[in-house]
Amino acid sequence: MHSDIAHAIDELYGVPPKDFSSARNAKAAALKAAGRAADAQAVRRLAKPSPFLWATNQLARLDSERVAHFVDVVHRVRQSQLRDPRTATEGMRTIRAELQTLLNRATEVLTKAGYRVPASATARISNTVLGAAVDTALVDDLRRGRLAAELAAPGFEVLAGVEPGRKLQLLRGGKGSERRHEQAEATRAEEQAERPRRAREAEASRRDAERRAAEAERAGDEVRELERRLADARRKLREAQREAAAAADRARRHTDS
């Protein structure tokens, strides 16, 4: 992606949801007028974020160091739990503390922007931040404030660095530990080999959802534009009818006189 179009998209993700559609359409129109139809289409496909997704993306703009630190904390906790699952409780406590700081900032952003912050808001923001932090395909979007969709919360197994459904294994010393260690390493290698494919599938699904949402929004914009034109045409028709009636009345009076 060219740096200028990336910059344009970054700017759009900073726009409050209530202004997003008009700002997006204006940028797309400007790109199209400049002869950059492909870039214009890419911009027009961007779906309007919910207030909670918007607030999540603002974290990277307002406190990028805190977001980067949170991502590092999650990574370190996952790595430590791979070496010793007994650290899980302390690791999750650390993650929750860092996450709460980000949630407080996001809530502040929503409040200042005039949005209501229901009880579900913190859960949705928390799920998205944590879900992106553990997803290699989305973590850069979290750091840059360009997440395109809200995410579900990852399970404990994901935070621990293993697949959901697999039990965490505590590797102990003594007889047979080397063999168990080799088996665990083989399992992790297999899982790591599968991650790129799952990431691509998740990204494809996300982009398809974005495309469908953008298409629905464009259709809504087109309907509203047609309604505006229809209302304008009706107004002009009424004016023409009044003028015709007035002309006919003047003609009758002229004839009578």
C-alpha positions in Angstrom: 0.0 0.0 0.0 1.4 3.4 -1.0 2.3 5.7 1.9 -0.1 8.4 0.9 -3.1 6.1 0.7 -2.0 4.5 4.0 -1.9 8.0 5.5 -5.4 8.7 4.2 -6.8 5.5 5.8 -5.0 6.3 9.1 -6.7 9.7 9.1 -10.1 8.1 8.5 -9.7 5.7 11.4 -9.2 8.8 13.6 -12.5 10.4 12.6 -15.4 9.9 15.0 -18.1 7.5 13.8 -20.7 10.2 13.3 -18.4 11.9 10.7 -16.8 8.8 9.2 -19.1 8.2 6.2 -18.9 11.8 4.9 -15.1 11.9 5.5 -14.6 8.6 3.8 -16.8 9.5 0.8 -15.0 12.9 0.4 -11.6 11.2 0.4 -12.8 8.6 -2.1 -14.2 11.3 -4.4 -10.9 13.3 -4.2 -8.9 10.2 -5.1 -11.2 9.3 -8.0 -11.0 12.9 -9.3 -7.2 12.6 -9.1 -7.3 9.6 -11.4 -6.7 7.0 -8.6 -9.8 4.9 -9.0 -8.3 1.8 -7.3 -7.3 3.8 -4.2 -10.7 5.5 -4.2 -12.4 2.1 -4.2 -10.2 0.9 -1.4 -11.1 3.8 0.7 -14.8 3.5 -0.1 -14.8 -0.1 1.1 -13.9 1.0 4.6 -16.7 0.3 7.0 -17.8 2.8 9.6 -16.5 1.7 13.0 -18.7 1.4 16.1 -17.9 4.0 18.8 -16.2 1.2 20.8 -14.0 0.2 17.9 -13.2 3.8 17.3 -12.2 4.4 20.9 -10.0 1.3 20.8 -8.2 2.7 17.7 -7.7 6.0 19.4 -5.6 4.3 22.1 -2.7 4.0 19.6 -3.0 7.7 18.7 -3.2 9.0 22.2 -0.8 6.6 24.0 1.1 4.5 21.5 3.8 3.6 24.1 1.2 2.2 26.4 -0.3 0.1 23.6 3.1 -1.2 22.6 3.9 -2.0 26.2 0.7 -4.0 26.6 1.5 -6.0 23.5 5.0 -6.7 24.9 3.5 -7.8 28.2 1.1 -10.2 26.6 3.9 -11.7 24.5 6.2 -12.1 27.6 3.4 -13.7 29.6 2.6 -16.2 26.9 6.3 -17.1 26.6 6.7 -17.5 30.3 3.7 -19.7 30.5 5.1 -21.9 27.8 8.1 -22.5 29.9 6.2 -22.9 33.2 2.4 -23.0 33.2 2.5 -22.3 37.0 3.1 -18.7 36.1 -0.4 -18.4 34.5 -2.1 -16.7 37.5 0.5 -14.1 38.0 0.7 -13.5 34.2 -3.0 -13.0 33.9 -3.0 -10.6 36.8 -0.3 -8.5 35.0 -2.3 -8.5 31.8 -5.5 -7.4 33.6 -3.7 -4.5 35.3 -2.3 -3.2 32.0 -5.5 -3.8 30.2 -7.5 -1.8 32.8 -5.3 1.2 32.2 -6.1 1.1 28.4 -9.8 0.6 29.2 -9.9 3.6 31.4 -8.4 5.7 28.6 -10.8 4.4 26.0 -13.7 5.1 28.3 -12.4 8.7 28.8 -12.2 9.0 25.0 -15.9 7.9 24.6 -17.1 10.2 27.3 -15.3 13.3 26.0 -16.7 12.6 22.5 -20.2 12.5 23.9 -20.9 8.8 23.6 -22.7 6.8 26.2 -20.6 4.1 27.9 -22.9 1.2 28.7 -21.7 -1.8 30.8 -21.0 -3.8 27.7 -18.6 -1.2 26.3 -15.7 -2.2 28.5 -16.1 -5.8 27.6 -16.2 -5.1 23.9 -13.1 -2.9 24.0 -11.3 -5.3 26.3 -12.1 -8.3 24.0 -10.9 -6.4 20.9 -7.6 -5.1 22.5 -6.7 -8.5 23.9 -7.9 -10.4 20.8 -5.7 -8.2 18.6 -2.7 -8.4 20.9 -2.5 -12.2 20.6 -3.3 -12.3 16.8 -0.2 -12.0 14.7 -2.3 -10.9 11.7 -3.9 -8.0 13.7 -1.4 -6.9 16.3 0.2 -4.3 13.9 -3.3 -2.9 13.3 -3.7 -2.6 17.1 -0.4 -0.7 17.4 -1.3 1.6 14.5 -5.0 2.2 15.5 -6.3 0.6 12.3 -8.5 -2.3 13.5 -11.4 -2.7 11.1 -13.7 -4.9 13.3 -14.4 -5.7 16.9 -13.0 -9.1 18.1 -14.0 -11.8 20.4 -12.0 -12.4 23.6 -9.3 -15.1 23.2 -9.5 -18.1 25.5 -7.0 -18.9 28.2 -5.4 -21.5 26.0 -4.5 -18.8 23.4 -3.0 -16.6 26.0 -0.9 -19.6 27.2 0.3 -20.1 23.6 -1.5 -23.4 22.8 -4.5 -24.2 20.8 -8.0 -24.2 22.4 -8.9 -27.7 23.6 -5.4 -28.8 24.3 -4.4 -29.2 28.0 -1.4 -27.2 29.3 1.5 -29.5 30.0 3.8 -29.1 32.9 7.2 -30.5 31.9 8.9 -32.0 34.9 12.5 -33.3 35.3 13.4 -36.9 35.8 12.9 -40.0 33.8 11.1 -39.5 30.5 11.2 -35.7 30.7 13.4 -35.4 27.6 10.9 -37.4 25.5 8.0 -35.4 26.8 9.8 -32.2 26.0 10.5 -33.4 22.4 6.8 -34.2 22.0 5.8 -30.8 23.3 8.2 -29.1 21.0 6.9 -31.1 18.1 3.3 -30.1 19.0 4.3 -26.5 19.2 6.1 -26.7 15.9 3.0 -28.2 14.3 0.8 -25.5 15.8 3.1 -22.7 14.6 3.1 -24.1 11.1 -0.7 -24.0 11.1 -0.9 -20.4 12.4 -0.2 -18.6 9.0 -3.0 -20.6 7.4 -5.5 -19.8 10.2 -4.4 -16.1 10.1 -5.0 -15.9 6.4 -8.4 -17.5 6.7 -9.3 -15.1 9.6 -8.0 -12.1 7.5 -10.0 -13.3 4.5 -13.2 -13.6 6.6 -12.6 -10.2 8.2 -12.1 -8.5 4.8 -15.2 -10.2 3.4 -17.2 -8.9 6.4 -15.8 -5.4 5.8 -16.6 -5.6 2.1 -20.2 -6.6 2.8 -20.6 -3.9 5.5 -19.2 -1.3 3.1 -21.5 -2.4 0.3 -24.5 -2.2 2.6 -23.5 1.3 3.7 -22.9 2.4 0.1 -26.3 1.1 -0.8 -27.8 3.0 2.1 -26.0 6.2 0.9 -27.3 5.6 -2.6 -30.9 5.2 -1.4 -30.7 8.4 0.7 -29.3 10.2 -2.3 -32.2 8.9 -4.5 -34.7 10.0 -1.9 -33.1 13.5 -1.8 -33.3 13.7 -5.6 -36.9 12.5 -5.6 -37.9 15.1 -3.0 -36.1 17.8 -5.0 -37.9 16.6 -8.2 -41.3 16.7 -6.4 -40.6 20.2 -5.1 -39.7 21.4 -8.6 -42.9 19.7 -9.9 -45.0 21.5 -7.4 -43.4 24.8 -8.3 -44.0 24.2 -12.0 -47.6 23.3 -11.3 -48.1 26.5 -9.3 -46.5 28.5 -12.1 -48.7 26.8 -14.7 -51.8 27.4 -12.7 -50.8 31.1 -12.3 -50.1 31.5 -16.0 -53.5 29.9 -16.8 -55.2 32.2 -14.4 -53.5 35.2 -15.9 -54.5 34.0 -19.4 -58.2 33.7 -18.3 -58.2 37.2 -16.8 -56.7 38.6 -20.0 -59.3 36.8 -22.1 -62.2 38.0 -19.9 -60.9 41.5 -20.1 
